[in-house]
């Protein structure tokens, strides 16, 4: 049996930051940092070979603090990657007021200690308003971050849901969006999706959807310094791609997001009316995967 390459060996480390426990997974190519207590928020995704930190945060440093269910998302730490479930936009659905960006981002997630001993971060959240148990597993393999999800309906009634990964990315000069031609054709010729750093005009923001996508792929590529972040997913699991760009138009912030999702628009109420969301039967479950490739 051959020895494990030092490049591929995964290291797990726990540290305390601003009174919260941060779980780090790294190899010689990349490092990812997660705060399970704060919605299992991913606060860092760094290419160790080039030094590029892909995730955005407001201000000069990452500020971590707890939010309560129902808080305005704009008043959250706004750092990195959040999970949006069972809605993205606030709405009233099935006699329940669902909060801004959903329930999962404010929930404390528990950590599977046995998985962590094997350098796998398996976290679980039980939502308060919706009868869902939400699980996510993070593993590193070479230049890939593999995120595996499972959502379980813990009630005997059929339930609908919207899920989206919500990664706020920090843009640099030279960054461009790479999409399959068929996906790009679904975006109605929007010009800002070419040169991300310079468009739209300062003070603007925009959200677009492409659906149904035939190829689960999108990337940010920088031809100046050759950095690249790829998103890969199975379009049979999530057939919609959301794109969000703020050039100061949303609370003065400048960032970009690639959001594979299972439906649209962002309101579960509206998506359900259009039959554009997920449906779980009583005690049913669904699984899906997202892979981030750091190059």
Number of C-alpha atoms within 10 A of each C-alpha: 3 4 5 8 8 9 13 15 15 20 15 18 12 13 11 10 12 10 9 15 15 22 20 20 23 24 19 16 22 27 22 22 22 23 22 24 21 24 25 28 26 22 26 21 25 19 22 16 12 13 11 17 17 22 21 24 21 16 8 6 8 17 15 17 12 13 18 11 17 15 15 13 16 11 8 17 18 20 21 24 24 22 22 23 26 28 29 25 20 19 19 13 15 11 6 10 13 25 21 21 28 31 26 28 27 26 22 21 24 16 20 14 13 11 13 17 10 12 20 19 24 23 23 23 24 19 20 12 14 20 17 23 17 20 19 22 18 20 19 26 16 17 18 18 21 18 18 16 18 15 21 19 22 19 15 11 12 13 20 21 23 26 26 26 18 24 25 24 23 19 21 17 13 17 23 21 20 18 17 14 9 13 21 16 12 15 15 9 9 12 11 16 20 14 14 22 21 16 16 20 12 13 14 16 21 14 13 16 21 20 19 17 21 14 18 21 21 22 20 23 19 17 12 10 13 11 19 20 19 18 19 17 20 17 20 14 17 23 21 25 24 22 18 18 26 23 22 16 16 15 11 14 19 23 24 25 23 23 20 30 25 23 29 27 21 24 25 30 22 17 20 19 10 12 14 20 25 20 17 19 16 15 15 16 16 15 12 16 16 21 19 19 19 24 17
